[in-house]
Amino acid sequence: MSRRSRPEMIAETRTKLIAAARKAFGEQGYSEASMDDFTAEAGLTRGALYHHFGDKKGLLEAVVLQIDSEMAQRLKAISATAATRWEGFVHENIGYVEMALEPDIQRIMLRDGPAVLGDPSRWPSANSCIAAIRANVEQLQADGVVRNDIDADIAARLISGASTDAALWIANAPDPASASRKAIPAFKALLEGLLRRPQAAAE
């Protein structure tokens, strides 16, 4: 058996800590999760956690980044199955809002994340999300589907803000499922306002 390199050992340690923390944050919540619990779960020490992530907050940031990356990949897959670019755009953006009902996303990304890490619009991933939406809007404008009199960057920022706020509202509502059922049609109507011919919007 070949000896693992230092980068491989570092990657394995980080992976173990992130997995243990993600489980603890998802099951217990950030405030109740104990660093000793998830270092024990990972078979590591507090020293390893401090070395790689600084503190509990730093570990939450790593967990949020991992979940965010997974969400982005899932949304791309949703978009890829659509019959048209417009349908893919709508399904991808609505898919993000619908994810607010998933337990880990609801608790870690939309409750504890903002409470500990601050406004999601200022998270590192926010700019890449806006850039992706802007690119889609620009392509849809080039295709003649979306109105050309709308600034693509502003549209992307408004869509991102609306979807984030809707997801936060759903996650923190007394009845998230009911909130989602109300939010989705309204959000879809907002997106359809971008169309050159709203009546041609895909169902």
N, C-alpha and C positions, 0 to 999 in steps of 0.2 A: 504494500500500500504506500503510495507516494505521500510525502510530507506536505501538508498544506502551507501555502505561502502566507506571509503576513497580511496582505490585502484580503485573501480569502478568509482568514481568521477574523479579521475586523468586520467583513461583510456578514459573516455568520453570527457574530456577537450582536451586531446591530439588528439583524433579521429576527433573532430570538427575542431581544428586548422589545422591539416594535410589536411582534406578534403577541407577547405576553401582556403588554400595555394595552393593546387594542382590545383584547379579551376583557381585561379588567375595566377599562373605560366603558366598554359596551355593556357589561353586566352590572357594574356598580356605580358608574358615573365618575367623573373626574375627581370631585371632592372626596368621595368615599374610597377611591382606589388607593391602596397603600403601595409605596415603592418597595417595601419589603416583600409584599405579596407577589408582585410581578417579577421582581428579581429572583425570588425563589422559584417561581414558575419557569423561568428561563434557565435556572441552574447557574445564575451569575450573582455578582455582588453589587452593592450600591456603588462601589468604586467604578465598576464597569459602566454603570448608568451615567455617573457624573462625567466620566472620561469621554463618552461618546455623545451625550446629549446635554450635558450641563446640569440639568435638573428635571423635575417632573414636567414642567411647562415645555421644555425643549423636546421631551419625549412625546408630548401631546402634539406638538407641531409636526413631528415626524409621522405620527399616526394620521393626522389630518392630510398631510401631503400624500401619503400612500392611498388613502381612501379617495381623495380627490383625483388622483391619477387613474384609479380603477373606474371611477364614475365617468371620466372623460373617455376611456376606452369603450365602456358600455354604450355611451351615447353615440359614439362614432359608429358602432355596430348597428345601433337602431337606425341611424340615418342611412346607412349603406343598404338596408333592406327595402327602403322606400322606392316607389315606382317613379317618382320625379324628384328633382332637386328641391322643389318647394315643399313637398310632402316630407322629405327627409329633414329639412330645416325645421318645420313645425313639430314633427315627432321628436326630434332631438331636444328642442327647447322645452316641450311639454314633458318629455321624459325626465328632465332634471327636476321639475316641480313634483312629479309623481314619486320620485325617489325620497321625498321628504317623509313618506310613510314607512320606509324601511328602518327597523329599530336602530341599527348601528349608525346609519347616516343621520337619523333624527336626533339621537342622543349626542353623538360625538361631534358631528359636523355642524348641526343646527341649534344645539342647545349649549353644550359645554364649550365648543370651539369659540363662538362669539363671546361667551361670558369670560373666557380666560385669555383668548388671543386678540379680542377686539373685533372691530367692524370687518366682516368678510370682504367688503369691497376694497380693503387695503391689504388683503392677503396676497402673497407673491403670485398665486395662481390666477388672480382676478384679471390681470392685464392680458395673459395668454387667452383667457376665455373671451374677453372682449375682442381681441384680435381675430379669433376664430369666427365669431359671430359677424364681425365687420367684413371678413373675407367672403362669407356666405352671402351677405347682403349685396356686396359689390358684384358677385357673380350672378345673383338673381336679377340685379339691375341690368347687367350686360345681356342677360337672357331675355329681357323685356318683361319679366314677371313682376318685379317690384318697381315702384315709382322712382323715377330718376330725380325728382325734385326734393328728395329726402337725403340729407347728409348721412352716409353710411356709418361713419364713426359715431355720430350722435345716436343714430338708431340702435347701434350695437350696445352703447352704454345704457340706453333706456331699456332695452330688452334684458340685458344682464341684470340691471337693477330691479326690474319688475319680477323676473324669475327668482332672484335671490330673496327678495322681500316676500314673495308668495310662499317660497319654501320655508322661510323662517316663521311666517305666520301659521302655516299648516303644522309645523313641528311643535309649536308652542301653544296650539289651540287646545281647548278642553276636549274636543272631539276631532282629532286630526283627519279622520276619514271623511267626516262631513265637510270640514273646511276644504279638503282637496276637491270634493265633488263640486263645490261652489267656485273654486279658484280656476280649475282647468278650462271651463267654457269661457270665462272672462278673459283669461290669458290668451286663448286661441283667437278670440275676437280682436284683441289688441294686435296680435301678429297679422291678422288678415287685413288690418287697416293699412298695411304696407303695400298691399297688392294694387297693381294698376287697374285690375278689374276684379273687385272683391267678390262678385258673384261667381267668378271662375275658381274660387278657392277650393282646393281638394278637400273632400270630406274624410 
